[in-house]
Amino acid sequence: MKKALIIGLMGAVTLSSSCKKYFDINDNPNSATTATPVLILPQVLTATASMVNGYNTYGAQLVGYAANAGGFGGFGTAVTYNFSTNDNSARWSSAYDVLNDYQSILNSTDTLPVMKRYNAVARIMKAHAFQLLVDAYNDIPYEEALKGLQNLTPAYTDAKVIYKDLADQLDKAIADINAAPGVTNNIELSATADVMFAGNMTKWKQFANTLKLRILIHGRGKVTFSNSNFDAAGFLTDDAMVDPGYVRDNNKQNPKWNTWAFSYTGSPGSKSWMPNTFVYSFYNGTKLSDVNRGYAIYYQFPSTPTNRLGYENNSVVASPDGSFWYPSSSRTGTSAGNTTGVLKGPDAGMPIITAAESYLLQSEAVVRGIIPTGNAKNLFLSGIEASFKYLDELPDGTYPTGWDPVAEAQQYQDDNEDSPLVNFDLAASDEKKIEAIITQKYIALNFVNSDEAWNEYRRTGYPAVVNTAGANGSQTFASVSSESTRPDRLPTRILYPSSESSYNTANVPKNISPYSSLIFWAK
């Protein structure tokens, strides 16, 4: 639900700059935040949405959602994958920035039983940010991190150890939520402070369960977890959306809209990227037919121009104002918005974890035996339907006249009844089921939470790509300018930022390669 209050001032988010928090209470990350948890929580949840926008951009460029558009040059490491320590460094700084504020809430509430809810939410979101960091970098400062002036050169913790503790922290957070009603004079989590779930603690437990399930699936076979059970609240059935009251105004827009569509003055966002041919093939009939989601997402579908990453010549089409990911024909930046897809409008909420991802995680968990009960096929179909619901929805929560996501999901199944990537009954083995699940997650996360699709490709190898010489843009999303030595011609990770080499030299891992240094769960 849209909040009436705009929480703070939003810093503009660009492709190359860090995601600055709105009302950045703690300007010095080495000094303690002095504001109260009630004031810190809404601004750091809003800052988390900005951070997630940066991770989405990073993932979209690597996993075959975005390619370089015409009219621009000098893409450099974005198309060669020969990353430097300056590439994507904002992913590191933005995550540790929000982590410092979540830690501040924990520090000020750990001994206050009446604030168990605030403490639990900060603990859950701390786990969320740390997982993003591990999935991008592997070993990171964890056990000695977030101590400010007490430790400016924290040691790095093994990623597997971090994963185990993140699951434990989520269990503790859920336990504290369950215990909170029994605390005398306990402080409720207000709708004003909670700009994601408006104080609904059942949804917070579902979010924690879903995040823990993602951690258990990623760490399967590599991490010995303390507890593989889940709270009775279950998993997300609705999209987890941050919305502090985004509006078309200076520094108050949805961060993804501000990056890709238009600024509040109407000037266009990034125009240097366009849809990748690889992902488009899942919509236009090359691999699958998905006309309804195609129309929901892409401008000029089914004739949207595409490109293969790294291909540059005069025939590559330039991006229009508002980008190819804004599907409406209304391209006036001061009035554009209120449409379907992945941008929707300046007042749309920002997805942190979608219901589609939740259902598809559960489907995989059933296939792999992580969840002992459940119907993998039904969860798979629910994930597809949830994707249609998210993409079809307008910023105000309604659907355009004549749009029916349930009927469209059924049409999608009918149109692709011969494909085991859609017809779950044709996936004859567990591995084929996993391929179908991850491929559908790839489609559902397209420009939504792109970094998680990148994680899933590196973990599973799906969606499948063709590695043979001469493979075209619908067969692989590897750049034509790739310098990777891997068989798939893709990188496997980004590098630690130069700030770590400069200020934490003794601890930062050495000799990290973007082609051979794997995240612990990666193939």
N, C-alpha and C positions, 0 to 999 in steps of 0.2 A: 504494500500500500504506500502511496506517495506521502512523504512526510511534509508537514507544513513548514518546517524549519529548515533553512539552508544552513548546513553546518560548515562554517568557515569559508575561506576564500581558496579557490582551487588554483594551483600553479598549472600553467600550460604544459601539456605533455607533448614532446616531440620524439621523433624516432631516435635521436642521438642523445637526448638529455635524460637525466634521472627523473623519476616520478616524484616531484616535490609534494609534500603533504600540505593539505589545506589547514590553515591555522596551526602551523608547525610550532607547537608549544615548546618543543625541545630543540632549539637551534644548534646547541652544542651537543653532539651525541656522546661526549665523554662526561657530561654533567647530568645530574639527576633531573628528571622532569618534576616540576613543583606543582602542577595543576592536579586537581582531584580526579579520581578514576571516572566519575560521572561526566567530567568535561573531556577527559582524554579519549574515552572509548569511541564516541561518535566520530571524532576527527581521525582516529587511527583506523577505524573501519573504512572511512572514506579514502584515506591514504592507501589502504590495502587494495581498493578497487583501482586506484591509479597504478599501483605496482603491478597488479594483474594485467592491466592494459599493456604495460611494457613487456611482460612475459608473453602475452598473446602476439605482439609484433615480432618478437624474437622467434617464436615457434612457427609463425606463419611463413617466414622467409626460409626456414630450414626444412619444413615437412611437406612442401609442395602445395601450399595454399596461395602463395604470392610469388610473382616473378617481376623482374625489372621492366618498367614501362618504357615506351619510346620518348625521345626528347631529353633524355638524361644520359649521362655517362659517368665514368669514374666510380663504378660500383665496387671495385677492388675486392676486398676479402669477402664481401657479401656474396660474390659469385665464384670466387676461387676456393673459399673455405680455409685459406691459409691464415687463420685468425691470429691477431696480435693480442697482447694483454689489455689493449684499449677497446677492443671490440666487445660490445654488450656489457661493458663494465657497470652500467646503470642497473643491471639485474642484481648485482651484488649490493650496491649501495642502497638501492630502494628497499630491498628486503631487510637489511640490517637496520635501516632507518625505522621501519615500522616495528621491527622486533624490539628495539630499544623502548618504544612506548608501551608495547604489550608487557615487557618486563617491568616497566615502571608501575603499571597497574598491579602486577603480581606482587611486587615488593611492598606496595602500600596496602594490600588486602590479604596477604598470606596469614596474618595473625588477627584478622577481623572476620569472625564467623558470620557476622551479619551481612557481609558483602561476598558471600560464596558465589553468587551468580556472576558478579563482575569478574571475580577471580577465575571462574570456570571458563567464561567466554574468552578472556585474555589467554588462558592456557590453550584453548582450542585453536585460536587464531595464531598463536605462537607456533604450534605444531604445523599449521598450514604453511606459514612462511618458511619454516625450516625445511619442510619437505620440498618446496620449490627450489631452495638453495641446493639441497643434496642432489636433486634430480638434474640440476644444471652443472654442478661442480664436483660431486662426490664428497670426499672428506672436506670438512669445513670447521671453523671455530664453533664449538658448541658448549662443551662443559665449562670452558673458561671464558666464554663470550658474554657480552652484555653486562660487564662489570664496571664499565666506565673507566675512571682514573685508576681504579684498583688493579687493572690489568689491560694495558694498551697493546700487548703482544700476545694474544691468547694462542695456546696450542691448538692444533687441529685434531678433531676426533674422527675415528674411523666411521665411515658412513653407515655401516651395518649396525654399529653400536647406537648411533643416532636414531636410526629407524626403530630399533627395539624400544628406545626410551620414548620416542614420539607416541608409539602405541600405548605405552604405560601412562604417559601424560594425558592422553585422551580418555583412558579409563578413569583416571583420577578426576578429571573435569566432570565426567558424567556422574560419578559417585557424589561429587560435591553438589551438583544440580539436584540430584535425588535427595540429598540431606538438607538442602536449604530450607524447605518448608517447615522443618522441625526446629529451626533456630529461632529463638525469641527475638523479636524486633528485627527480623531479617529484612533487608532492603531489596525491594523488587527491582528488576531490570526494566527501566522505563522505555516506552516506545520512542521517546525523543533521543535517548542515549543509544538505543539499539537500532541502528539504521539498516540492519539486515533482516531481522525477524520480529521487530517491534515488541521484544520482550517475551516472545513465545518460546519457552524453555524446552518444550517437546521438539520443536524444530531445531533447536541448538543441539539436542541429543542426537537427532537424526543426522545433522550435519557432521557431528563428531563420529558417529558410527560409520558414515559414508567415507569420511576422510581416513578413518582407521582401516576400512576395507580396502581402500586404494593402497595404503601402506602395506597391508598384509599381502595383497596380490603382487605388488612390485617386489616385495622382499621374499616372496615364496621360494623356499629351497635354499636361500642365502642367509636368512636371519631366523634365529630361534626366538620366537616371541613368547612373552610371559603368559599371555591370555589371548586365545583366538576366538573368544565368544563376544557377543554384542548385546548391548542393552535392549530391553524389550520394546523400546520406542521405535526400533526399526531404522530404515534408511530414508533418505530424502525422496519424497514423491512430488515435491514442488521445486522450482528453481530457487537456489540460494542467491539472492540479488541484493547488492548494496544500493541503497537509494536514499541519500540524505536530503533529497528534494532538488534534484538536478533541474536546471532551467536554462534557457538561452540567455545567458548574461555573462559578464566578464568573470572568468575563472570559476564559473558555477555550472558548466556543462558536463554531461557525461564524458569521461575522458576518452573513450574510444571514438565517440562522435567528433570530439575536438581534434583528435589526431588525424582521422581519416576523412571526415566529411567537411565540416565548415567551422570556422571560429565564430564567436558570437557576433562579430561584425559582418559576417558573410563571406569572408575570404576563404578560399579552399584550403583543405588540409593537405596531407601528403598526396602528391600526384606522381611520384616516382615508381609506383608499384601497380601491378595489374594482376588479374587472376592467372594462376598457373594452369597450363594445359592439362596437367596430370589430374588435378582434383576436378576440373571441369568435365572430364570424361566420365565421372560418376553421375552426371546430371544429363548430358546431352545424348545419351544412347550409345556412346562408344563402349563403355563398360556396363553401365546401368542406365535406365531411364528414370529420371526424377524431375519431371517438369514442374511440379508444384513448388518444391523447395528451390529449384532453379529460378523460377519467377520471384520467389520470396526474397532471394539473396541478391541476384545479379541485375545490374542495369543492362537493358537491351537483350535479356535472355529471350530466345535461345541463340541469339547472334552476338553474344558478348565476345569481344576480342580477347584472346589469351596469348600467353607467351611461355616459352620454356626458359627457366632461370639461366642467365648468362648469355642468352642470344641477343645480340645487338646489331641492328642495321636499320636502314631507313624505313623498312616495312613494319617495324614494331609500332603499334598504335600508342598514342599518348593517352594518358588517363584524363577523363573529363573532370570538371569541377565537381566535388562531392565524391569522387572515386567511383569505380565500377562496383563497389560493395554497397552503394546506396541505390536501390532499385527504382526509385520514383522518377518520373519525368519532370518533376518540379525541381529545378536546379538553382533556385534563388536562395542563396545561403542564409538570408535573414528571415526566411519563412519556411525553408525546407524542414522536413521531419514528419513524424506521425505516420511512419510506414512500417512494413514488415522487415524481416531479415536480421542482420547482425549489427546494424548501426541504429536503425529505427528512428532516432531523433535525439536532440540535445537533452531531452527530459526523460530518456529511458533509463531504467536501472542497469547496473553493471553485474553480469553473472560471475559468480565465484565458483560454484559447482552447479551444474544443471541437473535436472531430474533425468534427462536422457543419459548422462554419464552415470548417474546413480544406478539406474536400471541395468545398464550394460555391464557395470562392475558386478552387480549381483548375478547377472547371467553367467559371466565368466567364473565367478566364485562357486556357483552351483556345479558347473562343468568340472571344475578342478577339485571339488570336494571341500572347499574352504567353508562354504555354507552347506551343512549336511541336508537341509531340506529346501524345497523350492522347485519351481519349474523353469528350467533354463529357457525354453522356447517362449513361454509367456512373458518372462522378463525381457527377453530379446525384443519381442514385439512391442512391449510397453516402452522400451527405450526408443524405438523408431517413432512411435506415436508421440512421445514426449518431445522429440526433436521437432516434429511438425508443429506441435503446440507452441513451443518457444519461438520458432521462426515466424509463424503466422501472427503472433500476438503483436498488437500495436503498443506504443508506450503506456497508454492508459489502461492496459489489461484487456481490452476488447479485441475482437477480430473484425477484419474488413467484411463488408457485406458480401455474402456468397462464399466466403472462405470457411471451410470446415476441416480442421486438421485430422479429425478421426476418419472422415471419408477419404481424405487425401492419403493418409497412411495406408488405408485399405487399397486404394487405387495403386499405390506404389508396389504393394505386394502382388497385386494382380498383374501389373505391367512387367514384373520381374520374376514371375512364378517359376521360370526355368533356371534361375540363378541360385546357387547355394549360398551366395552372399546375402540374399534376401529371404529365400524360402528355406527356413531352418531345417525342415524335414529332409532336404536334399544334402545337408551337411552330414556325410555318412560316418565321420569319425570325430573324436573329441578335438583333434587338431583342426579339422575343417570347421567345427563349431567355433573354435577360438578365432579362426581366420574371419568367419562371418561376423562375430561379435566385435572384433577390433576394427574391421573395415567399416562397420556401421558406426562405431565410435568415431572413426576418422571423418566420416561424413557429418556426423552430428556436431563435432567440435570445430568444423571448418569456420575459421575466423571468429569463433566463440571463445574457446580456451585452447588456442592452437598449440601452446607449449605442452599440454598433456597429450595431444596427438603425436607430437614429436617424441615424447617419452615412450609412448606405446609402440611407435615404430621401432625405436632402438631396443625395446624390451622384447618384442615378439617378431619383428620382421614383417609386420602387416601394416598397411596394405602391401601386397606383394608387388615388387618391381622387377623389371627385366634388366639383367646385368650385362647382357651380351653387347658387343660392339654394334653401334648403329641403332640402338634402341631409341625410339622417338619419344616426344614429349608426353604422350598419353601412356607410355609404358614405364617411364621412370621420371622422378622429380629431381634427379641429380643435375646440377648445373652443367652446361656444355663447357664451361670454363673451369670445371673442378680440377683441383690439384690433389684430391684425396687419393691415397694409395689403397683404400679399401675396395673390395669387389663391387660394392654398390655405388662407389664413387662419391660417397657422402661422408661428412664428418661424424664424429661420435660425441663431441662435446665442445664447449667454449673454454677459454683459458681463464685462470685466476686473474683478477684485475691488477694493473700495474701498482696500485696503491699497496697491495699486499707485498709485492716484491720490494717496495720502497720502505715500508714501515713495519712489516712483520717478516723480515727476510729469513730469519732463522727457522720459522715454522712453516711457511708456505711450501707445499710440495713442489719438488723440482722435476725438470725434464718431462713436463706434461705435453702430450701431443694431441692435436685435435683429431688425429686419425687413428691412433692406437691406444690412447688412455681411456678406458671404458668407465662409465658409471657402474657401480658394483652389480646392478641388476641387468645390465645390457648384454646383448648377444655379441 
